[in-house]
C-alpha cells in the first residue's frame, strides 16, 4: 500500500471519528442563520493564555462571561496559533503564515525575520480589506505588528507599547499621538484601560456611524508576564493553588474529559524541561523559593509551595480580570443592540509561557507579589498546568505551544448553542472567514503585484456543522522547532532533534511516537513539510 493511499484511508477514518465524537448532526438546529446585514466582527486576543485557562475549557478560574459566550456559541477543540506573539498577530490579520510575509524566519532565507521585518506590500492587514466594504475599524491593546495601527487601516486605536508595565506604562499612544507616562499610583491597570478604549470606540460608533458595520480588534496583554494583578483579584485565589500543580492539572483534565474536549491521555510532565531561554542571573533575583523545573510538588519545601501557589493565584487573577472586562465590552454591545449581529472570536496568541526573566523596572523581592515593583513569571510548573492536557509551552510547536481555545459567538449567524467543533483550524483562517461573511473577496493584485492565494480557509461552513479538515496540511516553524499536521497525523521536532510522529485522534498529548512503526506516513508528512518550506522560500525570494 502506498504512503498516500494509506494516509487517505487514515484521513477518512479520522473524519468518521470526529463525527462520532461530536454526536449526530442535527441540520435543523445547526444551520448558519442569515444575518440581516454584514456582521460586525470582534476579535479578542489574549496573550500567553494556556489551552485550559478558561473555565469552559476545563479551568477552575472564574470566567463566566467567556463561558456564557461559549454556551451560546461554539468552542473549537483543535484550533492553532503559531507558538509566538508577533507571528500569530501577523497571521491573524493577514491570512498568511508569518514566514510568507517576512514576519518569522525560514532556514532557507538569509537574514531571518521577526518583529522588525516589514510585510510585503501585497499583504495588507484585514482593516484595509474591510474598508471598501463599508466597515469602520477599531483597535485597542498590544500591537506587535510592523507599521502602525493607522498604516494598518484602523480608524481609531489605543496602542500599548509598554506591555510590561500593567500599572504604569511609559509608552502608549491613542490614534498615533503619544500619551503621557502613567504614575504607578494613578489607578491605571492595562486590562481595564484596553477595555475602556474599546468601549469608547463602540459608543462613538453607535452615535456617529451606526449605519456602518465595524471590525474591532481587542488585544489584551494579559496574562503575559510580568505577573501583575489587582489585589482584590489576587485575593480570590490566595490559597487556591496550595494543592499543587499535579492536583490542579488532574482536575482540569477530568473536567475536559467530562466536556468531551480532547480524546486520549494526559501528557506526562517533562520534569527536566525548563524555560526555553536561560537567564540564570535574572532568575536568581526571584529568590530561593523560585525553581526552574516542573518538579514533583511533594519535593518542594513549604516556602517554595507558597511562592509557587501565589504566582498561579496572580495568573488566575489576570485571567479573571480579563474576563470581567470582556463582560463590560459585551454589555456595551448589548446596550447598542449590536450583540446579536456581532461575530465575537476569542483566542490566544500562543500557549502558556515557561519563560523566566526580568525586564522593565526589575524585580523587588520585598514588594507585594503581583504589584508594579515585581516581575514574576509563571514558569514551567504552572505553564504545564495552563496547557493541560498538552505537551510543552510557548515557542515550541508541540501541542502545548500552538493550541488555543477558540470561542465563536454570533447569535444572528450561528444557530448552534454550546457545541464543539473538532475540525483543525488555524489563525490564518480568520481573514478568509471574515471576508466571506462581509460579502467581500480577497484581492488578486495589490500595489501592481500579484497577490498569492491566502493560506487560510474560511471557517464559515463549520458554523453549520463539524466539517472535515479544510487544509491539506497545517505547517509550523519557529526558532528551529517545526511541525506539520495532515489529517489525524502530526510530525513534530524540537530544534536540532529528529522528527516524531503522532496520531492525534488518540494521542493529542503526543506521548507515543509512531515514527518507527509508520515510516511511510512519516515520509509523506516530512515531504509535505519540505514542500511547503520550499514554496514559502520561493515566495520570499520573489521580487
N, C-alpha and C positions, 0 to 999 in steps of 0.2 A: 504494500500500500504506500503510495507516495505521501510525502510530508504534507502537501497542500490538501489532498483528499482527506487525510487524517484530521487536519486542522478544521476543514469544513464540517466534518461529522461532529467534531467536538463542539464547534460553534453552535450547530443546530441543537445539540444536547443541552448546551448552556442556555439557549433561548427557552427551551421547554422547561428547564429547571426554574428559570426566572419566573415564567408564567405560573408554574406550580406553586412557588413560594408566595406569590402575590395573591393567590386565590383566583376564583373565576372572575372574568372581566364582565362588568355589567354596563353595557353600552348606554342604556337609558340614563344611568347615573353618572357616567364619567365622560360624556361628550363635552368638548370645549364650547362654551357659550359664545354667542356672537355679541361682542360689546357694541354699544350704541355708536361709538366713535373710536378713534385711535386711543389706546390706553395710555394713561400716564405710566411712567416707569420709575421705580426707585430701587437702586442697588445699595444695600447696606453691607459694608465690608468691615469685618473685624480683623484685627492684626495679631497674629500668633495665637489664635484660638484653636484649641485641640478639637478633634473629631467628636469627642464625647463631653465637651464642656457645657453644652446646652441641655436643659432639662429633658426636652423631647428627644434627645439623642443619648439619654442614659444618665445624665449628671444629677448630682444632689444639689447643685447650685440653683437658686431660685431664679428662673427666667420665665415668669408667667406670660409676658407679652409675646415673646417668641414662641412659647408653647401654644398660645392661642392662635397665632398665625399658622402654625403647623397643623393644628386641629381643624382649621378652616381651609386648609390648602393641601400642599404636598410636601413630603420630605424625600429627598434623593439620598440613596444609601451608598452610591458608588460614584460620587462626583469628585473631580480632581482640580488641583491648582498646580503651580509649577515648583513648589517647595521653597519659594523665597518671595520676599515682598515686592521688590521692583519688577522682576519678570512677570509675576502674576498680574500686577496692575497694568502693565503694558498689554498683556494678552487679553485681559478682561475688557479693555477699552478699544481694542483694535480688531479682535477676532483672529489674530495670528500668534503662532508660537513666538516667544520673545527672540529666539535665535534667528528667525526670519527677518526681524525688523531691528537688528543691532542692539537688542536690549538684554542679551545674555550671550555668552561665549560659545564658539564652536571650535573644536580641536583642530579643524582643517583650515581655519581662517586666522591669519596672523593679526595680532593686535588686541584680541579679546573683545569684550563688550561689557556693558554694565550701566550703572546709574548715570554716567556722564556721556554715554553714547546716544546720539540722536536717531530717531526713526527716519526712514526714507520718506520722501515727500508723498509717495503713493500710499502711505499708511496713516491716514488721519485718525483722530480719536472719534469715538461714537458721536459726540455732540455735533461735529461738522457734518455727519451723515444725517442727523435728525433735523437740523435747522431748516433745510429746504422742504421738509415735510411739515413744517409749522411748529416745531417744538421749541419751548424755552428750556434752557439748560442751567442747572444749579449744582454747585459742588461745595462740600464742607468737609474739612479734615486733613488727613495726611495725603500728600500728593505723590511724591516718589516716582513721578513720570518725567521724562525730559520735556523741556519747554515750560510754559506757564499755563495755568488754567485758562486764561483768556486766549492764548495761542491754541489751546486745545478745543476751543469753541464754547466755553462756558460763559453764560451771560452774567452770572453772579458767582462769587467764590469767597470762601474763607480758607486760606492755606496755612496750616500749622506746620511750619518748617522745623520747629524746635520740639519734636515729639518726645524727647527725653525728659522734659520738664512738665509734668502734668499740672503742677500748681503755679508755675511762674515762667511761662515761655518768654524767651527774649527775642525770638524771631517768628513773627506771624504777620500775615497780610490779609486785607479784605479788598477784593476787586483789584488786586495788584498794588495797593497802597500799603506801605509798612505801617503797622500799628505799634503803639508804644510798648516797651517791655512791661511785663506784669510783675508786681511785687508779690512775694510769697505769702503775704498777709492780706491780699486783695480779695480773697474768697473765690478765686478762679479755680476751676477744675476742667481740664480739657474735654473730657467726655461730655460734660454739661454744655460747655461752650460750643462744641461742634453741633450738638442738637439744637441749641439756641439759634445758631445761624441757619440751620436747615429749616427750622420753624419760621423764622423771619422771612426766608425766601418763599415759603408756602403761603404765608399771609399776604405778602406783596403780590404773589401770583394771583391769589383769589380776588384781590381788589383791583389789580391793574390789568391782567391779561387772562381773565377766567375762561375766555373762549378758546384759548390755546392749550394743547396738551403739554406736559412737562416731562423732562428727564431729570431726576435728582440722584446724585452720587454722594452718599454719606460714608466717609471713610474714617471710622474710629481708629484711634491709636491703641486703644485697649484690646487685649490685655498684654501688649508688648512690654518688655522690661524698659525702665525700672518698675518694680512693683510699687506703685503709688496709688493709694485709695483713700477715700474719705473715712475718718474714724468711725462714724456711725455705721458705715457699710462693713468695715472690718469687724466691728463688734458682733455682727450677726453670725460670724463664722469663727469666733475666737477659739473655741475648743473643739470645733467640728472635726478637725483633721488629726487629733491626737491618736486616733485609731491606727494611723499609719497608712502608707501608700498601698500595701497589698490588700488590706481590707476595703479601702475605698475603691480600688480598681476592680476587685471582685464584685462589689456591689453594683458598680456601673455595668459590668459585663452581664450580671444577672438581669438588670433592667433592660439592657439592649436585647437580650435573648427573649424576654417576655414580649417585647415590641415586635420582634422579627426583623431587626435592622440588619444583622450580619450573621451569616451561617459560618460554621466551623468552630474553631477553638480560640481561646485567649492566648496571645503570644506570651512566651516566657520573657521576663525582664532580662535585659542584657546587662548583667551585673558589672561587667568590666568596661562598658562603653560610656565614656564621659562626654563632655561638651565637644562640639565639632571643631572648636578653636581653643588652643591652650593659652591662658593668661594667668599663670601661677602667681605672679606678683600681685595682680589685681584681686584674685580670689582670696589671697591671704588677708586682704582688707576687710573681708566679711567676718573674720574672727574664727575662733576654734570650733564653733558649733556648725560651721559650714562644711559640706562634703561635696565631692565632685563626681561620685558614682552612685548609682541606684542600689546600694547595698540593702540587705535584708533589714527591715525596720527593727527587729529584735536585736540587731547588732549595734544600734545607736544607743548612746547614753541619754539620760533624761534631758540634759541641756540641748543636745542635738535634736531630740524629738520635738521639744517645744519650739526650737528655732525653725525647724522644717515645717511644722504644723502652722506656725504663724505665717510663713511665706505663702503657703497654699491658701490660708484664710484671706490674705491680701489679694491673691489672684482671683479667688472666688468673688471678693468684693468688687473687683474691677469688672468682672463679667456681669454681676448682679446690677451694678450701676448702669452699665451699657444697656441692659435690658430695660431698666427704668426709663432711660432716655429714649429708647426706641418706642416705648409705650407713649411717651409725650408726643413723638412725631406722628404715630398712628392716630392718636386722639385729634391732632390737628387736621389730618386727612379726613377724619370722620366729621369734624366740625365744618369743613368746607364741602362736605357731601361728595368727596372725591375718593373715598376709600374703596368703594365697590369697583371703580374702573381704574384702579392703580395696581399694576403688577409690582409687587414687592418681592425682591430676591435678596435673601440673607445668606452670606457665606464668609469664609475666612481665606486670607491670602496664602497661608501655609499651615502646616501642623504646629503644635505647641513646640516651644524652643527649649533646648537643653543648653543654650549659650550661657556663659557666666563671665561677666566682665563689668568694669566700672567706667562710665563715661560722664560727660557733662560736669556736674558740680561735685563729683566724687561721692564717697560714702562715709558717713559719720556713724560708727557703730554704737555710739551713745545716744543717738537720736531715736525717737519712736519709730519702730518698723512701719514702713508704708508712707512716712512723711517725706517732705520735699528734700530733707537733708540726707536721705538714704538712697541707695542704689542697689537694691536686692534683685536677684534674678531667680526664676522658677527652678532651674536646674534639672538634671536628667531624672531624678527620682519622681518628681511630680509631673514632669513632661510626659513620662511614661504613662502616668495615670490619665492625663488630659487626652492623650492619643489612643486610649483604650478603644478597641482591642488590638490596635495595630502596632507594628514594629518600627522603632526609631523615631526620628524627630525632624524638625525643620532643617533644611539644607540637604538631607538625604532624600532619595526618591523611592525608598521603601514606603509602604502604605502610610506609616505614621507621619511622614514628611509631606505627602501630597494629597491626603484625603481631607475633604472638608464637608461639614454639614452644608446642605443647600435646602432652604425653605422657600417655596414659591406660593404666594398668596395673591389671588386675583378673583374676587367673588363674581365679577361680571363675565369672566372668561374661563374660569376653571370650576367645573361643577363638582369635582371630587372634593371630599371632605376627609382629611386625616389619612389619606392613602400614602403608600410608599411607592417609590419608583426605583427599581433595582438596575435599570439600564445604565451603563457607564456614560459619563459626560465630563466635560472639561470647561474651564473658564473661557476658552476660545469659542465656545458655543453661544455665549451670551449676546454678542453683537449680531450674528445671523438671526437669532431668536427675536430680538427686539426689532430689528429691521423688518422682519416678516410681519410682526404684529402691528408695526407702524405703517404698513402698506408701502414700504419702501423697497428699493433694490440696492444691492451692493454695487459700487461703481466698477466699470470696466477699465476706465482710464482716470488718471489724476495727474495734474501738472504735466500734461503731454507724455506721461509714461503709462505703459500698460500695467494694470493692477493684477497681481497674481490672485487666483481664487482664494477665498478665505479658507483657512484650515478648519474653521468651526462648522458645525452643523446645527440647524435650528432644533430647539427643544420643543417647539410648538405641539408636535404630534404627541409628545409624552405627557402633555397636559390632558390628553384624552385617555391614554392607556399606557401601560408599561411596555413600551416598544422594544424591539430588538436593537442591538447596538447599531448606531448610525455611522460609526467610524470604522474604516478598515483597520486602523490601529491608532493608539494614542502613544505619544513619544515624549520622553523626558531626558534632559541633560542639565546638570547644574554642578559646577565645580568638580567635574570628573565623575560624579555619581550619575548613572544612566539607567534607563528603564524603557520598556515598551510593553503595552498591553494590547493583545489581539484576541478578541472573543473572551473566553474564560482564562486564557493563558497570560502570564506575565513573566518577562525576564527582568532581572534587576541586578545591578552590580555596584557596590561602593567603589570609590576611586581606587584604581590600580588593583582591583580584585576581579576574579573571574565571574562570568555570568552565572546566575542562579535561575531556576525555572520553577514557577508555582502555578497550581490550578486554583484560581481564586474562587471558584464555586464552592470548594470545600475547605480552602485554606487561605482565607483573606489575611490571616495573621502571618503568612509567609514563614511557616515553620518546617515544612517538608520539601526540601529541594529535590525536584524531579529531573534535573538536567541529565543525570547519568542513565536514567531509565527511559527517557523520552528524547533521544538525541535528534530525531527528525523534527520534532516540534521546536526544540532549542535552535536548530539550524534555520528553520523557517523564520523564527522571530528575530534572530540575530541578523539574518539577511535583510529583513524588513527595517530593522534599526539602522543598518548601514545604508540602505537605500534612501531612507528619509534624511539621514545626515548628509548624504551626497546631494540630495535635492536642495536642502537648505544652503549648502555650500555654494552651489551654482547660483542660487538666488542672491546670496550675499556678494558674489563676485560680479554680478550684473552691473553694468554702468548705470 
